[in-house]
Amino acid sequence: MDWDDSPEQAAFRAEVRAVIEQYLPGRYREGNGPDERAWEFDRKSDDAGARDAAVAWQQALSARGWVAPEWPKEYGGAGLSPNEQFVLNQEFAAAGAPPVGGSGVRLLGPTLIVHGTDEQKAKYLPPILQGEVAWAQGYSEPGSGSDLASLQTAARRDGDEWVVNGQKIWTSGAHTADAIFALVRTDPQAPKHRGISFLLIDNIKTPGLSVRPLIDMGEHHYFNETFFEDVRVPAGNLVGDENRGWYVAMTLLDFERSNIVAAVGARRTINELIEDIGAEGVTATSPVRLAIADRYIETEVMFNFSFRIISMQNRGVIPNYEASTSKLFASELNQRLALTASRAFGLAGTRCDDGSAAGRYTNMYVRMVPATIRGGTSEVQRNVIATRGLGLPRG
Ligand SMILES: Cc1cc2nc3c(=O)[nH]c(=O)nc-3n(C[C@H](O)[C@H](O)[C@H](O)COP(=O)(O)OP(=O)(O)OC[C@H]3O[C@@H](n4cnc5c(N)ncnc54)[C@H](O)[C@@H]3O)c2cc1C
């Protein structure tokens, strides 16, 4: 298979590079890899410079339909082919350019396009594209993570409204989000997968809804606990049929796991590591050299997973266990890579985020810990691959 750019792809790549060169704000250009939520956090930052950067980058992408490269044009996306999306994402990742639109673009939008009504698409998709509404994801609960279908947050019908009570946890970015989509139990008597609905709570400031910070081990405020006390939501805000929300939820997870750019980020990290080793005059001892060679091979393998997903998307198929394979391999690769990089600097690798090269990689390692938990843990992905992919019986 020839993976070199076709002439059209090469022309498109040049166009993307020119846009990055001209419009990417300076604060996103400095090393350390793109922070996937930089745009979301910047748009609500206390720092006016950060807010301006978020707006400027959003507008540069919006002018080209590149806020949602994968959405069809009829919904305001760029309608790019998966190959073009790959080129775009590759260039963004290589430049450190943050994606714009957050979970609204990556998760909710594509799910609404599949399962939403025409009214829901008309109402909710444009504000996502315009950068006006960022969505948080209300799936996990204190007792329901891997076993998501056991969730207990309840929605009771009262006239034309749902009344929501319960708690979500690990809600990434809820403190800067404007809205939250949530899985809620609408039939407590039904078998657990059959009593769940998918609800859009389009104002995160709705009375009764409160967001409390959870500080992670890197001392960042990334996720939150979200509480619902008699939160009233219009009845029409269900996506899909009542009690059939599990299928909507799974479509969304398949989008979440289809990460086609992880290999690009990994290759960028390897290239930076090799440069840093040279610049710092670090002696790459034999074990370090061998480990870096292993990470290089694994990164090439990761490209193959990405291309498989792209070829499925080219055929209009939503990857399922293939998305799990990609998510699992990418998240574990990123952890191994960050650990390899941190160890390459010997004792200096015990410093964290102190401005040194070693400290940056150690910080990266700390930041990568959640990668194998979010979006379904590695064990859950292996279960999906074993049962849905290989047809093995459920234990
Ligand atoms: C960075 C990050 C961001 C997140 N963002 C969000 C968000 O925005 N919204 C949201 O709703 N959630 C979010 N989550 C939560 C995430 O989806 C859950 O943490 C995840 O699904 C695991 O659930 P749990 O934490 O309850 O762990 P548990 O399900 O309690 O798992 C504990 C351990 O048991 C293992 N285990 C559980 N069941 C099995 C099994 N059947 N077979 C083998 N092993 C098993 C797990 O692999 C894990 O090692 C986020 C998590 C992280 C780390």
The ligand as an SDF file (V2000), in Angstrom:
LIG
                    3D

 53 58  0  0  0  0  0  0  0  0999 V2000
   -9.0020   11.9780   32.0700 C   0  0  0  0  0  0  0  0  0  0  0  0
  -10.3850   11.4170   32.2670 C   0  0  0  0  0  0  0  0  0  0  0  0
  -11.4500   12.1180   31.7620 C   0  0  0  0  0  0  0  0  0  0  0  0
  -12.7410   11.6250   31.9500 C   0  0  0  0  0  0  0  0  0  0  0  0
  -13.7850   12.3770   31.4580 N   0  0  0  0  0  0  0  0  0  0  0  0
  -15.0350   11.9460   31.6630 C   0  0  0  0  0  0  0  0  0  0  0  0
  -16.1380   12.7530   31.2300 C   0  0  0  0  0  0  0  0  0  0  0  0
  -15.9820   13.8600   30.7060 O   0  0  0  0  0  0  0  0  0  0  0  0
  -17.3870   12.2970   31.4410 N   0  0  0  0  0  0  0  0  0  0  0  0
  -17.6290   11.0850   32.0330 C   0  0  0  0  0  0  0  0  0  0  0  0
  -18.7890   10.7100   32.1610 O   0  0  0  0  0  0  0  0  0  0  0  0
  -16.6080   10.2990   32.4690 N   0  0  0  0  0  0  0  0  0  0  0  0
  -15.3180   10.7100   32.3140 C   0  0  0  0  0  0  0  0  0  0  0  0
  -14.2680    9.9410   32.7650 N   0  0  0  0  0  0  0  0  0  0  0  0
  -14.5550    8.7330   33.5360 C   0  0  0  0  0  0  0  0  0  0  0  0
  -14.2020    7.4290   32.8300 C   0  0  0  0  0  0  0  0  0  0  0  0
  -15.1150    7.1500   31.8080 O   0  0  0  0  0  0  0  0  0  0  0  0
  -14.2030    6.3290   33.9140 C   0  0  0  0  0  0  0  0  0  0  0  0
  -13.1820    6.6440   34.8410 O   0  0  0  0  0  0  0  0  0  0  0  0
  -13.9420    4.9580   33.3260 C   0  0  0  0  0  0  0  0  0  0  0  0
  -15.0400    4.5440   32.5590 O   0  0  0  0  0  0  0  0  0  0  0  0
  -13.6270    3.9090   34.4150 C   0  0  0  0  0  0  0  0  0  0  0  0
  -14.6050    3.9120   35.3920 O   0  0  0  0  0  0  0  0  0  0  0  0
  -14.2300    3.9660   36.9470 P   0  0  0  0  0  0  0  0  0  0  0  0
  -13.2920    5.1210   37.1110 O   0  0  0  0  0  0  0  0  0  0  0  0
  -15.5180    4.0140   37.6960 O   0  0  0  0  0  0  0  0  0  0  0  0
  -13.4440    2.6600   37.2450 O   0  0  0  0  0  0  0  0  0  0  0  0
  -14.0430    1.2160   37.5630 P   0  0  0  0  0  0  0  0  0  0  0  0
  -15.0900    0.8740   36.5600 O   0  0  0  0  0  0  0  0  0  0  0  0
  -14.4380    1.1610   39.0040 O   0  0  0  0  0  0  0  0  0  0  0  0
  -12.8100    0.2780   37.3160 O   0  0  0  0  0  0  0  0  0  0  0  0
  -11.8040    0.0300   38.3170 C   0  0  0  0  0  0  0  0  0  0  0  0
  -10.8350   -1.0060   37.7680 C   0  0  0  0  0  0  0  0  0  0  0  0
  -11.5200   -2.2540   37.5370 O   0  0  0  0  0  0  0  0  0  0  0  0
  -11.3370   -2.6880   36.2010 C   0  0  0  0  0  0  0  0  0  0  0  0
  -12.5500   -3.3350   35.7030 N   0  0  0  0  0  0  0  0  0  0  0  0
  -13.8220   -2.9100   35.8490 C   0  0  0  0  0  0  0  0  0  0  0  0
  -14.6730   -3.7400   35.2260 N   0  0  0  0  0  0  0  0  0  0  0  0
  -13.9240   -4.6990   34.6510 C   0  0  0  0  0  0  0  0  0  0  0  0
  -14.2330   -5.8550   33.8670 C   0  0  0  0  0  0  0  0  0  0  0  0
  -15.4820   -6.1630   33.5330 N   0  0  0  0  0  0  0  0  0  0  0  0
  -13.2070   -6.6390   33.4390 N   0  0  0  0  0  0  0  0  0  0  0  0
  -11.9090   -6.3330   33.7820 C   0  0  0  0  0  0  0  0  0  0  0  0
  -11.5740   -5.2580   34.5280 N   0  0  0  0  0  0  0  0  0  0  0  0
  -12.5610   -4.4540   34.9590 C   0  0  0  0  0  0  0  0  0  0  0  0
  -11.0770   -1.4110   35.4200 C   0  0  0  0  0  0  0  0  0  0  0  0
  -10.3960   -1.6780   34.2120 O   0  0  0  0  0  0  0  0  0  0  0  0
  -10.2630   -0.6000   36.3970 C   0  0  0  0  0  0  0  0  0  0  0  0
   -8.9190   -0.9820   36.3360 O   0  0  0  0  0  0  0  0  0  0  0  0
  -12.9670   10.4050   32.6110 C   0  0  0  0  0  0  0  0  0  0  0  0
  -11.8670    9.6900   33.1210 C   0  0  0  0  0  0  0  0  0  0  0  0
  -10.6010   10.1960   32.9710 C   0  0  0  0  0  0  0  0  0  0  0  0
   -9.4760    9.4100   33.5550 C   0  0  0  0  0  0  0  0  0  0  0  0
  1  2  1  0
  2  3  1  0
  2 52  2  0
  3  4  2  0
  4  5  1  0
  4 50  1  0
  5  6  2  0
  6  7  1  0
  6 13  1  0
  7  8  2  0
  7  9  1  0
  9 10  1  0
 10 11  2  0
 10 12  1  0
 12 13  2  0
 13 14  1  0
 14 15  1  0
 14 50  1  0
 15 16  1  0
 16 17  1  0
 16 18  1  0
 18 19  1  0
 18 20  1  0
 20 21  1  0
 20 22  1  0
 22 23  1  0
 23 24  1  0
 24 25  2  0
 24 26  1  0
 24 27  1  0
 27 28  1  0
 28 29  2  0
 28 30  1  0
 28 31  1  0
 31 32  1  0
 32 33  1  0
 33 34  1  0
 33 48  1  0
 34 35  1  0
 35 36  1  0
 35 46  1  0
 36 37  1  0
 36 45  1  0
 37 38  2  0
 38 39  1  0
 39 40  1  0
 39 45  2  0
 40 41  1  0
 40 42  2  0
 42 43  1  0
 43 44  2  0
 44 45  1  0
 46 47  1  0
 46 48  1  0
 48 49  1  0
 50 51  2  0
 51 52  1  0
 52 53  1  0
M  END
$$$$
